Structures are given as structure tokens and as C-alpha cells.
């Protein structure tokens, strides 16, 4: 990225990068999101900021190859930066770091009027999708204990099990940004997660829900908290829906 001149106005992307850099260098931010008081206090190649940036980079390559290219790009390759060292450093970081980064380096900037970002709305409303997906996880005992196991079988009748989690997200559909996400054991229902997402909705938001969320209890919660919503419903779900279809 080129240097900014005194008269230039930074783009939103540049502001996001600069805000992220400031947060990663901020000592209170680091302290809030490290697991132990002594983590990231010694001078190491894998600093707090580098660990976060490395995790933000998507890759299908091996960890060692990615580490080599990452530090080579920084001009600081060291043979001490091994895949094992990386795994140890990653364990020192809490996932909450990415939640705060998303809030302050993305959402606060996008929705700030002076940011210059043209926030798209539908008739003045944000359209907010609420949905969840089941995700098959690596077959590790610790992961299974945390998120729960799922029994499975194949065409040959062989049985087994694998860990599975549920990812639920609150997404600004028109602006393509995730407002809030929760990654929980797969047994936790998507309707309960939608209730937890309610606190992140603004009064003028319109929540978009699929038919799996068509529950009297959930819709009552939306009405009670004065939040707009549109929900797909099975044809036989509610009496009012039945009357609607009979009138078509």
C-alpha cells in the first residue's frame, strides 16, 4: 500500500487495515484476548499480531509452507518458526479477538456515517438474514467432547462417529457483512440461537428467517421486542397461514 499524502482521503479498505493494525498493537487489546498473563510477553517471532494475521489468511497449503511464505514476505524467515511452534502460539490466543476486530475494524466503520461507505438498505431497513449450518469437524477426541458426536453409517453398514458443530450467523444481506456469529455444539437448536441473536438487531432491521424458524415462541419474542421479521412457513404451520393459502 502506498503512503498517504497530506491531502488524500483514505479509502474504507485502508481505514479497516489501519484500524486493525492499531488494535493488534494495542496492549489492552492483546491482554483481553490472550489466554494467560504470560502469553505473548516474551520476544518471539510469532507475536500476538502475527498470529492473528496468519489466522486471517485463508490457505489450503500445509502450515509449514504457509509459515515460510508468510515470514518470507515479512523478510524475517526463521528456521525456528515451525508448524509445532505455530500450534503452540495459536493456543495462547482467544477467539474473542476476532469478535472485537469484526466489531471495531469492520462494523463500526461501515455503519459510521462519515465513513463514506454507501450502506445499502431496503426502504430504509437493513435486511438481516438469520441462519445456521451444521459443520463436520476434525475427528479429534477433544473436539468431540466440546461440540458433541454424531453417529453415522455407510452403504456397507459400517458405523462410526464424528464431531459436529453448529454455526449460526446474523448477516447484513445487502452489504455482505456478518454482524454476529456463534459456533456451538450441534445439539443446540437454531431457534434458541436466533433468540440469542435478537440482542444484536436494531429497531429498524428486518430479520429474514427460513421455514425451520417458524415457531410460535420465536415469533412472539420478535413481536415482544418490537423487531420486524419475515419468516417462511410450512403451509400447515399456523391457522393464519392456512387461511392465507386458502384465499390464494
Secondary structure as GFF3:
##gff-version 3
##sequence-region A 1 248
A	DSSP	alpha_helix	12	25	.	.	.	ID=ss1
A	DSSP	alpha_helix	27	32	.	.	.	ID=ss2
A	DSSP	alpha_helix	48	56	.	.	.	ID=ss3
A	DSSP	alpha_helix	63	74	.	.	.	ID=ss4
A	DSSP	alpha_helix	83	90	.	.	.	ID=ss5
A	DSSP	alpha_helix	96	101	.	.	.	ID=ss6
A	DSSP	pi_helix	102	107	.	.	.	ID=ss7
A	DSSP	alpha_helix	108	110	.	.	.	ID=ss8
A	DSSP	three_ten_helix	113	115	.	.	.	ID=ss9
A	DSSP	beta_strand	127	136	.	.	.	ID=ss10
A	DSSP	alpha_helix	141	147	.	.	.	ID=ss11
A	DSSP	beta_strand	149	153	.	.	.	ID=ss12
A	DSSP	beta_strand	159	172	.	.	.	ID=ss13
A	DSSP	beta_strand	177	185	.	.	.	ID=ss14
A	DSSP	alpha_helix	190	197	.	.	.	ID=ss15
A	DSSP	three_ten_helix	198	200	.	.	.	ID=ss16
A	DSSP	beta_strand	206	209	.	.	.	ID=ss17
A	DSSP	three_ten_helix	211	213	.	.	.	ID=ss18
A	DSSP	alpha_helix	216	224	.	.	.	ID=ss19
A	DSSP	beta_strand	228	231	.	.	.	ID=ss20
A	DSSP	alpha_helix	239	246	.	.	.	ID=ss21
###
